[in-house]
Amino acid sequence: MISDVMTDATEKMAKAVDVAKDDFGTVRTGRINAALFQKIPVEYYGSPTPLAQLASLQTPEARTLIVTPYDKTALKEIERAIATFPNLGASPTNDGEIVRVTIPELSAERRKEFVKIVKSKGEDHKVVLRNIRRKAKDDLDALKGGVSDDDIARSDKELDALTKKHVDQIDDALKKKEAELLEV
């Protein structure tokens, strides 16, 4: 019973850390990153479709992305979706075969804004971890009648260590992203 609660909490916390890392990847840095563009919704035959499902994305240079659509009829919609997507500042150009996207250099002020955004996202993900911990703690407390208090106390300490380990992983990813953002 206790092992089920701990296994469930471990799996959920690991998934939360993965989601946090993916979320950090969507914040723009000085270099272009294909992950920034994968989820951009493109109007394709009347429904919003993620760009990654409509085209291949390649980064030949630090500030250039080449979008090669699988269906050439979607070129104009892809170009429009990239141009209007907020907070990218990307300027797409369409040559009839591919869309070439260039991003401008980030100013120091803009870099600091992005650091604040990443820190805020990091705190949100830590809250998710704490909520998982609280739910697991409630589940452990519900077992008090059928399991010894020593086992529950031991599991609480394991749960705290598990939570700290995953919070540290988010902090490490946050520090990496912050260093990447401030790199000129």
C-alpha positions in Angstrom: 0.0 0.0 0.0 2.7 2.5 1.0 4.9 1.4 -2.0 1.9 2.1 -4.3 1.6 5.6 -3.0 5.4 6.2 -3.3 5.6 4.7 -6.8 2.7 6.9 -8.0 4.2 10.0 -6.5 7.6 9.2 -8.0 6.1 8.8 -11.5 4.1 11.9 -11.3 7.0 14.0 -10.1 9.3 12.7 -12.9 6.6 13.6 -15.4 6.3 17.1 -13.8 10.0 17.6 -14.2 9.9 16.5 -17.9 7.0 19.0 -18.5 9.0 21.7 -16.8 12.0 21.1 -19.0 9.8 21.1 -22.1 8.2 24.3 -20.9 11.6 26.0 -20.4 12.5 24.9 -24.0 9.7 27.0 -25.4 11.2 30.3 -24.1 13.3 32.0 -26.7 17.0 32.5 -26.2 19.6 34.2 -28.4 19.8 31.1 -30.6 16.9 29.9 -32.6 15.4 26.6 -31.2 13.0 24.4 -33.2 11.1 23.6 -30.0 9.9 27.3 -30.0 8.1 26.7 -33.2 6.7 23.1 -32.9 3.5 24.1 -31.1 2.6 27.2 -33.1 -1.0 26.7 -34.2 -1.4 26.9 -38.0 -4.8 27.1 -39.6 -4.9 24.1 -41.8 -8.1 23.1 -43.6 -10.1 25.0 -41.0 -8.6 23.6 -37.8 -5.6 24.8 -35.8 -2.7 22.3 -36.2 0.7 22.4 -34.5 3.4 23.4 -36.9 5.5 20.3 -36.2 2.7 18.2 -37.7 2.7 20.2 -40.9 6.4 20.7 -41.6 10.0 19.7 -40.8 12.0 22.2 -38.9 15.8 22.6 -39.3 18.2 25.1 -37.8 21.2 25.6 -40.2 22.4 28.8 -38.4 22.1 30.3 -34.9 19.4 32.7 -35.9 17.8 31.0 -38.9 15.1 28.3 -39.1 14.0 26.5 -42.2 10.5 25.2 -42.3 9.8 22.7 -45.1 6.1 22.0 -45.3 4.9 18.5 -46.2 2.0 20.1 -48.1 3.1 23.2 -50.2 -0.5 24.6 -50.1 0.0 25.4 -46.4 3.0 27.7 -47.0 1.1 31.0 -46.7 -0.7 29.9 -43.6 2.5 28.7 -42.0 4.2 32.0 -42.8 1.2 34.0 -41.4 1.1 31.9 -38.2 4.8 32.4 -37.5 4.6 36.1 -38.2 1.7 36.7 -35.9 2.9 34.4 -33.0 3.5 36.6 -30.0 6.9 37.1 -28.3 9.0 35.7 -31.1 9.8 38.7 -33.1 10.4 36.3 -36.0 10.4 37.5 -39.6 9.4 34.7 -42.0 10.0 34.8 -45.8 8.4 32.4 -48.2 10.2 31.4 -51.4 7.5 29.1 -52.7 9.2 25.9 -51.4 10.2 26.7 -47.9 9.7 29.3 -45.2 12.9 30.8 -43.9 12.6 32.4 -40.4 15.1 34.7 -38.9 15.0 36.1 -35.4 16.6 39.3 -34.3 19.2 39.6 -31.5 17.8 39.9 -28.0 18.5 43.1 -26.2 19.8 42.9 -22.6 16.4 44.2 -21.4 14.5 41.5 -23.3 16.8 38.8 -22.0 16.0 39.9 -18.4 12.3 39.8 -19.2 12.7 36.2 -20.4 14.6 35.3 -17.3 11.7 36.5 -15.2 9.3 34.5 -17.4 11.4 31.3 -16.9 11.7 31.9 -13.2 7.9 32.3 -12.9 7.4 29.1 -14.9 9.9 27.3 -12.7 8.0 28.4 -9.6 4.7 27.2 -11.1 6.2 23.7 -11.8 7.6 23.6 -8.2 4.0 24.2 -7.0 2.9 21.2 -9.0 5.5 19.1 -7.3 4.4 20.3 -3.9 0.8 19.5 -4.8 1.8 15.9 -5.8 3.6 15.7 -2.4 0.6 16.9 -0.5 -1.7 14.4 -2.3 0.7 11.5 -1.5 1.0 12.7 2.1 -2.8 12.6 2.4 -2.9 9.1 0.9 -0.3 8.0 3.4 -2.3 9.5 6.3 -5.4 7.7 5.1 -3.5 4.4 5.7 -2.9 5.1 9.4 -5.3 2.5 10.7 -3.8 -0.5 8.8 -0.1 0.4 8.8 2.3 1.2 11.6 3.1 4.8 12.5 6.8 4.1 12.0 6.3 3.0 8.5 4.2 6.1 7.7 6.9 8.4 9.3 9.6 6.7 7.3 7.6 7.1 4.1 7.0 10.8 4.9 10.8 11.3 5.1 11.2 9.4 1.8 8.5 11.6 0.3 10.3 14.8 1.5 13.6 13.6 0.0 11.9 12.7 -3.3 10.2 16.1 -3.5 13.6 17.8 -2.8 15.3 15.7 -5.4 12.7 16.7 -8.1 12.7 20.4 -7.0 16.5 20.4 -7.4 16.1 19.0 -10.9 13.8 21.9 -11.8 16.2 24.4 -10.2 19.1 22.9 -12.3 17.1 23.1 -15.5 16.2 26.7 -14.5 19.8 27.7 -13.9 20.8 26.2 -17.3 18.1 28.1 -19.1 18.9 31.3 -17.3 22.6 31.0 -18.3 21.5 30.3 -21.9 19.3 33.4 -21.9 22.0 35.7 -20.5 24.7 34.3 -22.8 25.5 36.9 -25.5 
